[in-house]
Amino acid sequence: MKHLPPLTALRAFEAAARHSSFKSAAAELGVTPTAISHQIRLLEQHCGQPLFRRQPRPLALTAAGQQLFPVVREGLDRFSDALADLRAGAVRGRLRVTATNAFAARWLVPRLPLWQQSHPQLRLDIVGTDVVLNLKAGEADVAIRYCRTPPTGFDSVELVRDTFFVVGSPSLVGPAVAPMTPADLAGFPLIEYGWPATDTEAPTWRRWETVAGETHDAVPPLATLTSLSFHEELHAIEAVIAGQGIAICSDVLVGRALADGALIRLSDISLPGYGFYITYQPGHARDAAIKAFLNWVRETL
């Protein structure tokens, strides 16, 4: 077995690092500040270097402490969750879920009250980011990946594939309208957002022009007419809802806005999108919680 420091030392370090205070850590753990200091020194001896800068105040982590803190915090959280599961004999504890910023904000967050009603004992930690977190390293328990094909090396279940079409706010384009021609669309501010340059099938205005040219004789160079550009898809959607322009958006992400009339579909032309995949490590220790989340998402779509 690998040589590990005492659990009491790790608990003392995690509490002190989280509070930036030996005194507060002692109050939380029900010991004296001297006891916390003693445990920290034991851990520093084990690591071979200081973990805190004690002077000048306030207390702060060293570079080594900053490296160790998230690992210890995650490990203690997982111990707590596993023990809670064993005590309860049920799906409970905590599940860390990562998804793109746009999916987290536009689809997942609005539906979390439904999750809390059906699974009150299982807390979700939502990590909205377009950075691909490392599931093998434990940066998240489950990911909602957005890609054309299933991620390799994991268990993946396709939830839904989206479709893209042009949408706009009634505050900009007026009330319900008949499908607009490409020339009609050119009369409004056009919004775009970032896609990888290597993805030639991405649902961009340039791609939309190509598809529109198959059924329309005159298609303006819409890709050159964009007046707003965003790095984040989420920001582009918010701008469209605010009436700042029209854009090509995912039906999955703007479905609610279309249903409640905040957005209107402006053209019959559509572009194929990508798949949303629930992805996780095979044999994950929190398999029951992951399956509960997977089934809930499927039922909610």
N, C-alpha and C positions, 0 to 999 in steps of 0.2 A: 504494500500500500504506500502511496505517496506520503511524504512527511508534511503534515499540515500543522499550522499553529492552532492553539486552543480556540474553541468556538467563543469562549468568553472574550478573548482578545479581539476577535473579528467583530463581535457585536459592539464592543466598546468603540472600536475604530469607526464602524459605520455610523453609530449614533453621534460621535464627536464630529465626524466629517459633515454629517447632515445638518447639525446644529451650529457648526463652527464654534463649539464651546464644550469644554470638559464639564463645566458645571451643569449645563442643560442636559448633556448626555447622562450624567450621574443621576439627575432627577428623574429622567425617563426610565432608567434601568434600576432605580432603587438602591444605588450604592453611593459611595462618596466620590468627590472629584479626585481624591488621591488614588482611589482604586482604579478609576478610569485611566489616570496618568500611568499607573503601574502596568495595566494591561496594554496600553499603547506602546510603552517601552519594550515590553516582551515581544510585541509584534514587530517593532522596529529592529530588535535584535535578530528576529527570525529572517527579516527581509535584508538585513545588512545595511540599512540606510534610513535616515529620518523620513517620516511620513507627514509631519507637521512642522511649520515654521512658527515657533512659539513667541518670537520677538521680531519686530515690534508687534504689538497688538493691532488688530484682532487676530485670533488664531486663524491660520490658513494652511491649506495643503501644499506640500512640496510637489514637484513634478511626479515623483514616485507615488505620492499619495493620490494625486489626481488620476493616475493610471490604475491604481488598485481600487479606488472607491466604487466606480460603477460595477466592477466585477463582484465585489463583496456584497453590494446592495442587491444585485440581481440574484446572487446565490442564496442570500438569506430570504429574499422574497419567494424563491422557488421552494426552499425548505418549508416555509410557512404554508404555501399553497398546497404542497403535497401532503403535509400533515393534516390540513383542514379537510382535504378530500378523504383521507383515511378515517378521520374521526367521524365525518358525516356519512360516509358511504354513498355519496351523491356527487353530482357535478356541481362544484362550487369552487371558490377561490378567485383566481385572477387569470385572464387570458390577454396576452399582448398581441394586438392585431395591427398590421401595417397595410396601408393602402395609399394610392396616389392622393395628393391634396384634393384634386377635383372630386374623386369618388367619395372620399371621406366627408367632404363638406356638402356635396350636392345629393348624395344618396344615403350614406351610412348615418351621419349625425341626425338628420331629420327623423330617422326610424328608430333611434336608440330608446325612446320611451317604450316602444313595443318589445324590445329586447328586455328591458328592465322589468316589464310586466310578466314576461314568460320565464325569465331566468334571474330572479332577484338575488340568488346566492352566488352568481358568477359575474364578477366585475370585468368589464372590458377596459383595457388601456389602449386607446386609439393613437397610433403614430401615423399622422398624415405627412407623407413625404414622397417626392418623386425620385429620391435616392433608393436604390435597391438594397434593402437591409439584408444582412447575412443570417439566414435562418440556421445554418449549420453552426454558427458561432453563438446562437442564442439571442441575437438582437431582437427577435420577435418570435412568437410561437406559430403564428399563421400569417400569411400574406395574401392579399388580393392583388394578383399580378394582372397587368393589362398588356397583352401581347397577341400576336397572330397565331402562335402555336403554343402548346403547353410547355412550361419550363421543364427542363430535364433534370434528373437527379432527385426529384421530389414526388410525393403523391400530389396530384393536381386534379381538380374537378372543374370543368367549364360550367360557369353559372349562366352566362348569357353572352351574346355577341351584339354589339351595337351597330347602328346605322347613323350616318351623318346627313343632315340637310340644313338648308339655310333658314335661319329664324331671326325674328326681330321683335321689338317691343311695340305694342299698340300706341304707346306714347310717341313713337317715332314714325311708324308706317301707317297709323290709323287703325280703325277697327278691322274685323275680319275681312280679308280681301281674297280675291281670286288669285290663283297662282301667277306670279310675276314672271316676265320674260327676263333673260339676262340683261337686256338694255334697261329694264325697269330697275333692277337691282343696282346697276351702276349709278343710279341717281341718289343713293344713300351712302353715308360713310361706311366703309368696309373695315371689319376688324379681323385680324389674323392672330395666331399664336404659334409657338414653336413646335416643330416636328423635326426629327432627325433628318439631316440632308440626304442620308443614304436611303431613306424610305421613299421610293418613287411612287408608291401607292397611297401615301398619306393623304388624308382628306383636307387638302389645302385648296386655296382659290385657284391655283394653277391647274390642279387635278380636276377641279370642278369645271373649269373652262373646257378642258379636253372632253369630258363626258357630255357637257352641254352642247358642244359642237356636233355631236352625233345626231341631235334632233332639232337644232336651231341653226339657221343659216348665218346669222350675224351674232357673234358673241364678243362683247367688248373685252379688252385685256384687263380683266378684273384684278389679277394678281399685282398689277402695277398701280392700281388705284387705291390700295389700302391706306387708310389714314391713321389707324391705331394698330400697334403690334405689341403683344404681351409674351413674356416668357412662359407664364403660368396659364394653363387652360382655364383654371378657376377664375382668374382675374378677367379673362376675356368674356366668360359667361356673365359675370357680374356686370361688366360694362354693357353688354347687350341688354340685359334686363333693365339697366338704368336708362336705356334709350340713347346710348352714345354711338350706336352703329349696329350693323347686322353682321352675322358670322355664321360659319358652318359648324354646327354643334352636334354632339352625341345625343341620340334620343334617350339613352339611359340616364344621362346626367341632367338633361333639361325636361325630363318627362313630367315632373310635377309642375314646372313653370308653364308648360304647354297645357296641362290639365286645368290649371286655375286661371288661365288667360293672361298670365304675365308675359308670355311669349306666343308668337304666331308663326306657323310654318309658312314660308313665302314662296316655295318652289316645289314642283313635283320631282325634281332631280335629286337623287340621293347617291351617297357614296358608301361603300362597305367599310365597316370599322374593324374592331379587334375583339378578342375574347377577354372576358373577366374570369380569372381562374382563382379558386381557393387553393392555396399551395402550402404544404407543410412537410416536415420531416417524417419519413416512415418510422413507425414505432415510437412516436413522440410520447413522452411521459404524461402529457396532458391530452392524450388521444380522445378521451370521452368528452372533454370540454370542447375540443376542436370539432368533433362530430356534431355536438349540440349547436355550435355556431354555424357550421355548414348547413345543417338542416333548416335552421332559422332563416338564413339568407335565402335559401331555395324557396321556402314558403312565402317569403316577403316580396320576392321579385314579381 
